[in-house]
Amino acid sequence: MPTHPIIDTHVHLWDPQLIRYPWLSEVPKLNRPYLLSDYRAAIQGVDVESMVFVQCDAQFSAFRQEAGWVAGLAKIEPRIEALVAWAPLEKGAAVREDLVDLKQHALLRGIRRIIQSEPDLEFCLRPAFLDGVRALQEFDLSFDICIDHRHLANILTFVERIPGVPMILDHIAKPDIKGGRLQPWERQMRELARFEHVSCKISGVATEADHQHWTREQLKPYIEIALDAFGFNRVMFGGDWPVSTLAIRYAQWIEVLDEVLHGVGKADQRKFWHDNAARIYRI
């Protein structure tokens, strides 16, 4: 286990009785409330100092409600120190109205408009979407990139066109670990890492392997490539709970990363577990 407190940069909480999440109907194991009490139970034995709540893909009309709900939870659980909310960035310049509403929450640090579920692989290059993401700079907000490996080629163009917005790649771009493929994911990850305004969350890795039969040896090459590509100044830990529970327990994920980081200097380990997240999400 890490010898110092960690910041979990990717925590989900939801209550389907309060807000509708259409995608949960397709994932029976996750189709129930996952609340603060559940998260606290899951992280037992891990010294989590702070949490970044990341939007959970509620029905689009509920994005303000979700942000407000989380702001309320932060009054109960002060470790929730940052919020990455959803916003309809595809509205282009008109999204500014929505961003003004969301900025009422002092916790707001960034926006995540999921790209991976869009059937059009060029969705991220639509002019209106690009304009919506550019608007984040005016509000001092970052953008969380949620894609899978199929989208990387277009994401390279996307990040090049928007240099003024800090970006965080979620889940190491979801490589095809189950299929055992490294290319072209590895090459594209190294190209993406050349853009200094992009950071990378080491999160959501086991869920891209066979949920029942993954091994640590399968996961490690992907983790090591992401760490090597981005370097220890631009990587951070993410738990991706409770989605991660489809494949791995919280403590297990910590143990996998501990093994990969064995031999890494203490300063770099602290950057990974804590300091980079504090800087990037302004905690």
VOBA-1610 file (N, C-alpha, C; in pm, whole numbers, padded with zeros to 5 digits, always signed):
BEGIN
Met+00083-00120+00000Met+00000+00000+00000Met+00087+00126+00000Pro+00039+00236-00063Pro+00114+00361-00058Pro+00140+00402+00087Thr+00253+00463+00109Thr+00292+00501+00245Thr+00245+00641+00282His+00169+00706+00196His+00118+00840+00222His-00024+00849+00168Pro-00101+00948+00207Pro-00240+00962+00159Pro-00246+00974+00007Ile-00358+00929-00049Ile-00376+00937-00194Ile-00496+01025-00227Ile-00496+01074-00350Ile-00612+01143-00405Ile-00669+01052-00513Asp-00796+01016-00498Asp-00863+00934-00598Asp-00928+01029-00699Thr-00875+01032-00820Thr-00920+01128-00920Thr-01041+01082-01001His-01098+00966-00966His-01209+00916-01047His-01304+00834-00962Val-01396+00904-00898Val-01496+00840-00813Val-01635+00867-00872His-01716+00761-00881His-01855+00774-00922His-01945+00742-00803Leu-02053+00814-00792Leu-02158+00785-00696Leu-02290+00808-00769Trp-02388+00722-00744Trp-02517+00745-00808Trp-02630+00682-00727Asp-02747+00736-00749Asp-02870+00684-00688Asp-02977+00682-00797Pro-02998+00566-00861Pro-03095+00559-00971Pro-03238+00588-00927Gln-03264+00588-00799Gln-03397+00624-00750Gln-03417+00776-00752Leu-03306+00848-00760Leu-03309+00994-00760Leu-03290+01051-00900Ile-03194+00995-00973Ile-03159+01041-01108Ile-03153+00920-01200Arg-03201+00933-01321Arg-03201+00820-01414Arg-03068+00811-01489Tyr-03014+00689-01495Tyr-02890+00660-01569Tyr-02923+00551-01670Pro-02956+00586-01794Pro-03005+00487-01891Pro-02913+00367-01909Trp-02783+00388-01905Trp-02687+00281-01933Trp-02687+00173-01825Leu-02733+00204-01705Leu-02729+00106-01596Leu-02819-00014-01624Ser-02923+00004-01705Ser-03013-00109-01734Ser-02940-00221-01808Glu-02826-00187-01869Glu-02749-00288-01943Glu-02641-00353-01857Val-02625-00306-01733Val-02520-00358-01644Val-02584-00391-01509Pro-02649-00508-01499Pro-02725-00540-01378Pro-02647-00526-01248Lys-02520-00562-01248Lys-02441-00555-01124Lys-02430-00412-01071Leu-02432-00316-01160Leu-02416-00176-01119Leu-02550-00104-01104Asn-02658-00171-01139Asn-02789-00106-01143Asn-02854-00101-01005Arg-02791-00031-00917Arg-02841-00007-00782Arg-02772+00118-00728Pro-02817+00173-00617Pro-02746+00289-00562Pro-02603+00254-00519Tyr-02510+00339-00553Tyr-02373+00332-00502Tyr-02347+00466-00434Leu-02345+00463-00302Leu-02346+00585-00223Leu-02218+00599-00142Leu-02208+00708-00070Leu-02088+00734+00010Leu-02056+00620+00105Ser-02158+00563+00167Ser-02134+00452+00261Ser-02071+00333+00190Asp-02110+00308+00066Asp-02053+00198-00012Asp-01907+00226-00047Tyr-01880+00350-00086Tyr-01742+00386-00119Tyr-01652+00376+00003Arg-01698+00424+00116Arg-01619+00415+00238Arg-01587+00271+00273Ala-01684+00183+00252Ala-01660+00040+00279Ala-01558-00017+00181Ala-01567+00025+00055Ala-01479-00029-00050Ala-01334+00009-00028Ile-01309+00129+00029Ile-01170+00177+00042Ile-01109+00148+00178Gln-01173+00065+00256Gln-01119+00033+00388Gln-00974-00013+00377Gly-00889+00045+00459Gly-00747+00010+00457Gly-00664+00096+00364Val-00731+00182+00286Val-00661+00273+00194Val-00681+00416+00245Asp-00574+00491+00256Asp-00581+00626+00311Asp-00612+00725+00199Val-00742+00739+00169Val-00787+00833+00066Val-00805+00970+00132Glu-00725+01065+00091Glu-00729+01200+00148Glu-00835+01287+00081Ser-00848+01273-00052Ser-00942+01356-00128Ser-00998+01274-00244Met-01113+01320-00293Met-01181+01251-00401Met-01222+01352-00509Val-01213+01309-00633Val-01266+01386-00746Val-01388+01311-00797Phe-01506+01370-00784Phe-01626+01309-00840Phe-01631+01336-00990Val-01655+01230-01067Val-01665+01243-01213Val-01806+01202-01255Gln-01866+01283-01338Gln-02004+01262-01381Gln-02026+01117-01427Cys-02151+01071-01409Cys-02180+00928-01427Cys-02270+00899-01546Asp-02278+00990-01640Asp-02360+00973-01760Asp-02507+00952-01725Ala-02559+01041-01643Ala-02702+01045-01619Ala-02773+01087-01747Gln-02905+01073-01749Gln-02977+01125-01866Gln-02942+01273-01882Phe-02925+01314-02006Phe-02867+01445-02035Phe-02939+01559-01962Ser-03071+01549-01950Ser-03147+01658-01889Ser-03120+01674-01740Ala-03050+01576-01679Ala-03030+01577-01534Ala-02891+01625-01494Phe-02814+01685-01586Phe-02675+01716-01552Phe-02665+01821-01443Arg-02755+01918-01441Arg-02753+02017-01333Arg-02792+01952-01200Gln-02889+01862-01205Gln-02934+01794-01084Gln-02820+01710-01025Glu-02746+01640-01112Glu-02635+01558-01063Glu-02529+01645-00997Ala-02495+01756-01060Ala-02393+01845-01003Ala-02438+01899-00867Gly-02564+01937-00857Gly-02615+01987-00731Gly-02618+01882-00623Trp-02653+01759-00662Trp-02655+01647-00567Trp-02516+01623-00509Val-02415+01625-00596Val-02278+01602-00550Val-02230+01716-00461Ala-02266+01838-00495Ala-02230+01952-00410Ala-02288+01933-00270Gly-02408+01876-00264Gly-02468+01846-00134Gly-02394+01736-00061Leu-02351+01633-00133Leu-02275+01524-00071Leu-02144+01575-00012Ala-02084+01674-00077Ala-01956+01728-00030Ala-01969+01795+00106Lys-02089+01837+00140Lys-02111+01895+00272Lys-02111+01786+00380Ile-02144+01663+00339Ile-02143+01549+00430Ile-02005+01484+00432Glu-01941+01480+00315Glu-01811+01415+00299Glu-01711+01517+00245Pro-01639+01584+00333Pro-01548+01693+00289Pro-01432+01645+00203Arg-01411+01514+00194Arg-01305+01465+00105Arg-01341+01480-00042Ile-01469+01504-00073Ile-01506+01537-00212Ile-01464+01681-00235Glu-01351+01698-00302Glu-01292+01832-00315Glu-01291+01883-00459Ala-01340+01803-00551Ala-01344+01848-00691Ala-01458+01776-00762Leu-01515+01847-00858Leu-01628+01795-00936Leu-01597+01810-01084Val-01612+01700-01158Val-01607+01702-01304Val-01749+01673-01350Ala-01817+01772-01400Ala-01959+01762-01434Ala-01977+01735-01583Trp-02100+01706-01622Trp-02137+01691-01763Trp-02191+01824-01814Ala-02167+01855-01938Ala-02228+01972-02002Ala-02242+01943-02151Pro-02344+01998-02214Pro-02372+01972-02357Pro-02279+02053-02447Leu-02154+02014-02452Leu-02054+02091-02526Leu-02082+02095-02676Glu-02162+02001-02725Glu-02195+02000-02867Glu-02282+02119-02908Lys-02329+02196-02808Lys-02406+02319-02837Lys-02316+02432-02884Gly-02186+02411-02878Gly-02094+02515-02922Gly-02092+02633-02827Ala-02087+02753-02881Ala-02078+02873-02799Ala-02196+02887-02703Ala-02311+02828-02737Ala-02430+02839-02653Ala-02414+02766-02520Val-02313+02680-02508Val-02293+02607-02382Val-02250+02700-02269Arg-02208+02820-02302Arg-02164+02913-02197Arg-02272+02934-02091Glu-02397+02935-02133Glu-02508+02951-02039Glu-02510+02839-01936Asp-02488+02717-01984Asp-02486+02600-01895Asp-02364+02605-01803Leu-02252+02650-01855Leu-02131+02658-01774Leu-02145+02763-01663Val-02213+02871-01694Val-02239+02972-01591Val-02319+02910-01476Asp-02420+02829-01509Asp-02500+02761-01407Asp-02414+02667-01323Leu-02331+02589-01390Leu-02249+02490-01319Leu-02144+02557-01231Lys-02097+02673-01271Lys-01991+02741-01195Lys-02038+02791-01058Gln-02167+02783-01034Gln-02214+02819-00900Gln-02160+02723-00795His-02117+02606-00838His-02063+02506-00747His-01912+02529-00734Ala-01868+02566-00617Ala-01727+02598-00596Ala-01636+02479-00623Leu-01692+02358-00618Leu-01613+02236-00641Leu-01581+02213-00788Leu-01649+02281-00878Leu-01635+02250-01021Leu-01493+02276-01069Arg-01434+02175-01129Arg-01299+02187-01183Arg-01292+02156-01331Gly-01386+02074-01379Gly-01379+02034-01519Gly-01511+01982-01569Ile-01511+01949-01699Ile-01629+01895-01767Ile-01589+01765-01835Arg-01681+01668-01831Arg-01663+01547-01911Arg-01789+01525-01993Arg-01775+01532-02122Arg-01880+01495-02218Arg-01828+01370-02286Ile-01885+01255-02249Ile-01831+01126-02296Ile-01835+01117-02448Ile-01724+01073-02505Ile-01711+01059-02650Ile-01722+00912-02692Gln-01681+00821-02606Gln-01667+00680-02644Gln-01797+00617-02696Ser-01912+00665-02648Ser-02039+00603-02687Ser-02097+00662-02815Glu-02031+00762-02872Glu-02080+00822-02996Glu-02046+00730-03114Pro-02147+00691-03193Pro-02119+00603-03307Pro-02030+00667-03414Asp-02035+00799-03422Asp-01952+00871-03518Asp-01814+00894-03456Leu-01713+00827-03509Leu-01578+00839-03454Leu-01521+00980-03471Glu-01583+01061-03557Glu-01537+01198-03577Glu-01621+01299-03498Phe-01699+01251-03403Phe-01782+01340-03320Phe-01698+01450-03256Cys-01579+01413-03206Cys-01495+01508-03133Cys-01439+01618-03224Leu-01453+01601-03356Leu-01400+01700-03450Leu-01509+01788-03510Arg-01633+01768-03466Arg-01740+01853-03517Arg-01715+01997-03471Pro-01732+02093-03561Pro-01701+02232-03525Pro-01771+02282-03400Ala-01899+02248-03382Ala-01971+02296-03263Ala-01913+02236-03136Phe-01877+02109-03141Phe-01819+02045-03022Phe-01684+02109-02990Leu-01603+02133-03090Leu-01475+02200-03068Leu-01495+02338-03004Asp-01595+02411-03051Asp-01622+02543-02994Asp-01667+02531-02848Gly-01746+02429-02818Gly-01790+02408-02681Gly-01675+02378-02588Val-01583+02296-02633Val-01466+02263-02550Val-01377+02386-02534Arg-01361+02463-02640Arg-01279+02586-02631Arg-01336+02682-02526Ala-01468+02683-02511Ala-01531+02773-02415Ala-01488+02743-02271Leu-01441+02623-02246Leu-01399+02587-02109Leu-01286+02676-02060Gln-01203+02721-02151Gln-01089+02806-02113Gln-01137+02933-02044Glu-01247+02990-02089Glu-01300+03113-02030Glu-01345+03091-01885Phe-01380+02967-01853Phe-01433+02936-01720Phe-01330+02866-01631Asp-01205+02861-01677Asp-01097+02799-01602Asp-01130+02653-01569Leu-01176+02581-01670Leu-01215+02441-01653Leu-01132+02351-01744Ser-01108+02231-01696Ser-01039+02129-01775Ser-01141+02041-01845Phe-01092+01952-01931Phe-01180+01858-02002Phe-01128+01716-01982Asp-01215+01628-01931Asp-01181+01487-01919Asp-01218+01416-02049Ile-01121+01350-02110Ile-01141+01279-02236Ile-01177+01133-02204Cys-01300+01094-02234Cys-01343+00955-02211Cys-01369+00889-02346Ile-01276+00804-02387Ile-01282+00738-02517Ile-01239+00593-02500Asp-01248+00515-02607Asp-01174+00390-02612Asp-01072+00400-02725His-00992+00298-02740His-00877+00304-02831His-00915+00338-02975Arg-01039+00311-03015Arg-01081+00340-03153Arg-01079+00489-03184His-01090+00572-03082His-01103+00716-03100His-00969+00789-03099Leu-00862+00720-03068Leu-00735+00789-03045Leu-00686+00867-03166Ala-00703+00813-03284Ala-00654+00882-03404Ala-00717+01021-03415Asn-00848+01031-03394Asn-00915+01161-03403Asn-00887+01249-03282Ile-00864+01187-03166Ile-00833+01265-03046Ile-00699+01338-03062Leu-00608+01280-03137Leu-00480+01349-03163Leu-00505+01482-03233Thr-00595+01484-03328Thr-00630+01608-03397Thr-00706+01702-03303Phe-00796+01646-03225Phe-00878+01722-03130Phe-00791+01801-03033Val-00696+01735-02968Val-00615+01805-02867Val-00522+01906-02933Glu-00480+01880-03055Glu-00395+01976-03126Glu-00472+02104-03155Arg-00601+02093-03179Arg-00681+02210-03215Arg-00723+02292-03094Ile-00709+02237-02974Ile-00753+02309-02853Ile-00638+02309-02751Pro-00534+02385-02776Pro-00418+02384-02687Pro-00439+02460-02556Gly-00545+02541-02549Gly-00562+02627-02432Gly-00641+02566-02318Val-00693+02445-02336Val-00774+02380-02232Val-00698+02260-02176Pro-00669+02257-02046Pro-00605+02139-01987Pro-00695+02017-02007Met-00635+01906-02045Met-00713+01785-02072Met-00657+01668-01995Ile-00749+01581-01952Ile-00710+01461-01877Ile-00769+01340-01947Leu-00684+01250-01991Leu-00728+01127-02057Leu-00770+01026-01951Asp-00895+00982-01956Asp-00944+00883-01861Asp-00907+00742-01907His-00878+00656-01810His-00868+00511-01831His-00770+00470-01940Ile-00660+00542-01949Ile-00554+00520-02049Ile-00610+00489-02188Ala-00724+00553-02221Ala-00788+00540-02353Ala-00841+00400-02380Lys-00867+00324-02275Lys-00932+00194-02286Lys-00876+00108-02400Pro-00754+00060-02384Pro-00696-00028-02486Pro-00767-00163-02491Asp-00745-00237-02598Asp-00807-00370-02613Asp-00722-00473-02540Ile-00732-00472-02408Ile-00653-00566-02327Ile-00708-00707-02342Lys-00839-00720-02347Lys-00899-00853-02362Lys-00852-00921-02490Gly-00837-00841-02595Gly-00790-00897-02722Gly-00638-00905-02732Gly-00567-00852-02631Gly-00422-00860-02628Gly-00352-00769-02727Arg-00418-00664-02771Arg-00360-00575-02873Arg-00290-00457-02807Leu-00167-00430-02851Leu-00092-00314-02806Leu-00090-00203-02910Gln-00091-00241-03036Gln-00085-00143-03146Gln-00220-00134-03217Pro-00257-00019-03267Pro-00179+00106-03268Pro-00191+00189-03139Trp-00259+00132-03037Trp-00280+00207-02912Trp-00150+00264-02855Glu-00045+00181-02845Glu+00079+00229-02785Glu+00137+00346-02865Arg+00143+00332-02995Arg+00200+00438-03078Arg+00119+00567-03063Gln-00011+00556-03063Gln-00096+00674-03053Gln-00089+00737-02914Met-00074+00655-02811Met-00057+00710-02675Met+00070+00792-02666Arg+00176+00744-02726Arg+00303+00818-02722Arg+00291+00948-02802Glu+00216+00945-02911Glu+00192+01069-02987Glu+00109+01167-02904Leu+00007+01117-02835Leu-00078+01202-02753Leu+00000+01267-02640Ala+00093+01192-02583Ala+00172+01242-02470Ala+00262+01359-02509Arg+00284+01379-02638Arg+00367+01492-02681Arg+00297+01626-02656Phe+00166+01623-02641Phe+00091+01745-02613Phe+00095+01770-02463Glu+00164+01875-02424Glu+00191+01897-02282Glu+00069+01937-02202His-00038+01978-02270His-00159+02014-02195His-00248+01893-02167Val-00200+01773-02199Val-00276+01650-02175Val-00208+01568-02067Ser-00287+01527-01967Ser-00241+01435-01861Ser-00317+01305-01874Cys-00280+01206-01794Cys-00338+01073-01809Cys-00372+01012-01674Lys-00495+00964-01661Lys-00534+00887-01543Lys-00503+00740-01565Ile-00435+00683-01468Ile-00414+00538-01469Ile-00533+00481-01393Ser-00633+00443-01468Ser-00760+00402-01410Ser-00833+00311-01509Gly-00933+00238-01459Gly-01020+00162-01546Gly-00951+00059-01633Val-00840+00004-01586Val-00761-00086-01671Val-00814-00229-01668Ala-00842-00282-01551Ala-00887-00422-01540Ala-01019-00444-01613Thr-01103-00342-01619Thr-01232-00358-01686Thr-01220-00372-01837Glu-01102-00344-01893Glu-01079-00363-02036Glu-01023-00502-02067Ala-00998-00580-01962Ala-00956-00719-01978Ala-01076-00810-01955Asp-01056-00940-01959Asp-01162-01035-01925Asp-01195-01017-01777His-01317-00980-01747His-01353-00944-01610His-01330-01058-01511Gln-01343-01179-01556Gln-01332-01294-01465Gln-01193-01358-01466His-01119-01338-01572His-00995-01417-01587His-00871-01333-01616Trp-00873-01204-01587Trp-00755-01122-01610Trp-00643-01163-01516Thr-00521-01130-01555Thr-00405-01151-01469Thr-00326-01020-01459Arg-00248-01009-01355Arg-00167-00888-01338Arg-00066-00874-01452Glu-00019-00987-01501Glu+00079-00983-01611Glu+00017-00925-01738Gln-00114-00945-01757Gln-00183-00886-01872Gln-00195-00734-01860Leu-00219-00688-01738Leu-00244-00545-01718Leu-00116-00462-01720Lys-00009-00519-01667Lys+00112-00439-01643Lys+00170-00372-01767Pro+00179-00439-01882Pro+00238-00371-01999Pro+00164-00243-02037Tyr+00033-00243-02026Tyr-00047-00126-02061Tyr-00024-00012-01962Ile-00018-00047-01835Ile+00009+00053-01732Ile+00149+00112-01752Glu+00245+00025-01775Glu+00384+00071-01789Glu+00400+00160-01912Ile+00333+00128-02021Ile+00341+00212-02141Ile+00283+00350-02114Ala+00168+00357-02048Ala+00107+00486-02017Ala+00197+00569-01927Leu+00256+00505-01826Leu+00347+00576-01736Leu+00469+00628-01810Asp+00524+00545-01896Asp+00644+00583-01970Asp+00614+00695-02070Ala+00498+00687-02134Ala+00464+00786-02236Ala+00445+00924-02175Phe+00370+00932-02066Phe+00335+01061-02007Phe+00434+01108-01902Gly+00509+01016-01843Gly+00606+01055-01741Gly+00538+01088-01610Phe+00615+01093-01503Phe+00557+01104-01369Phe+00510+01245-01333Asn+00522+01340-01423Asn+00465+01471-01397Asn+00322+01485-01449Arg+00276+01384-01530Arg+00144+01398-01592Arg+00060+01271-01583Val+00080+01194-01477Val-00003+01077-01454Val-00061+01084-01313Met-00177+01020-01293Met-00240+01020-01162Met-00325+00896-01144Phe-00344+00865-01017Phe-00423+00748-00980Phe-00573+00776-00990Gly-00646+00679-01045Gly-00791+00684-01044Gly-00848+00549-01007Gly-00947+00548-00919Gly-01006+00422-00875Gly-01115+00371-00968Asp-01185+00462-01036Asp-01298+00428-01122Asp-01402+00341-01051Trp-01416+00361-00921Trp-01518+00289-00845Trp-01653+00355-00868Pro-01765+00279-00881Pro-01775+00135-00868Pro-01767+00059-01000Val-01748+00129-01113Val-01740+00056-01240Val-01629-00049-01235Ser-01521-00015-01167Ser-01407-00108-01156Ser-01446-00240-01089Thr-01552-00240-01007Thr-01588-00362-00934Thr-01638-00473-01028Leu-01663-00439-01153Leu-01697-00543-01250Leu-01583-00642-01267Ala-01460-00595-01237Ala-01343-00679-01262Ala-01247-00690-01144Ile-01246-00591-01053Ile-01139-00585-00954Ile-01187-00513-00828Arg-01136-00555-00713Arg-01164-00484-00589Arg-01071-00364-00576Tyr-01113-00267-00499Tyr-01035-00143-00484Tyr-00894-00173-00435Ala-00884-00253-00329Ala-00751-00284-00273Ala-00666-00361-00372Gln-00729-00446-00453Gln-00653-00520-00555Gln-00590-00425-00656Trp-00666-00324-00698Trp-00616-00227-00796Trp-00496-00153-00738Ile-00505-00115-00611Ile-00393-00051-00545Ile-00271-00144-00546Glu-00293-00270-00519Glu-00182-00368-00515Glu-00117-00384-00652Val-00199-00389-00759Val-00144-00400-00895Val-00053-00281-00924Leu-00099-00162-00892Leu-00019-00042-00917Leu+00105-00038-00830Asp+00093-00083-00706Asp+00209-00090-00617Asp+00319-00177-00677Glu+00278-00288-00737Glu+00377-00378-00801Glu+00444-00308-00918Val+00366-00241-01000Val+00422-00173-01117Val+00518-00062-01074Leu+00486+00004-00963Leu+00567+00117-00917Leu+00683+00075-00828His+00700-00054-00806His+00811-00101-00723His+00944-00056-00785Gly+01024+00009-00706Gly+01153+00057-00755Gly+01150+00201-00805Val+01030+00258-00820Val+01019+00398-00859Val+01048+00485-00737Gly+01118+00594-00756Gly+01156+00682-00645Gly+01036+00736-00569Lys+01057+00767-00443Lys+00947+00813-00357Lys+00884+00942-00409Ala+00964+01032-00461Ala+00910+01159-00512Ala+00815+01136-00629Asp+00852+01047-00721Asp+00765+01017-00835Asp+00640+00942-00790Gln+00656+00853-00694Gln+00538+00783-00643Gln+00440+00881-00581Arg+00491+00979-00507Arg+00403+01078-00445Arg+00333+01162-00552Lys+00403+01194-00660Lys+00339+01266-00770Lys+00222+01185-00825Phe+00244+01056-00843Phe+00142+00969-00901Phe+00019+00958-00810Trp+00042+00929-00683Trp-00068+00902-00590Trp-00136+01029-00541His-00066+01144-00544His-00120+01260-00474His-00094+01394-00545Asp+00032+01429-00564Asp+00066+01567-00597Asp+00016+01614-00734Asn+00024+01527-00835Asn-00023+01568-00968Asn-00173+01595-00967Ala-00246+01512-00896Ala-00391+01531-00887Ala-00424+01662-00817Ala-00350+01691-00710Ala-00374+01816-00637Ala-00349+01937-00726Arg-00247+01928-00811Arg-00215+02039-00901Arg-00315+02050-01016Ile-00343+01938-01079Ile-00424+01941-01201Ile-00571+01971-01171Tyr-00621+01916-01061Tyr-00761+01942-01024Tyr-00773+02051-00917Arg-00661+02117-00888Arg-00661+02231-00796Arg-00727+02198-00662Ile-00675+02095-00599Ile-00726+02049-00470Ile-00640+02108-00359
//
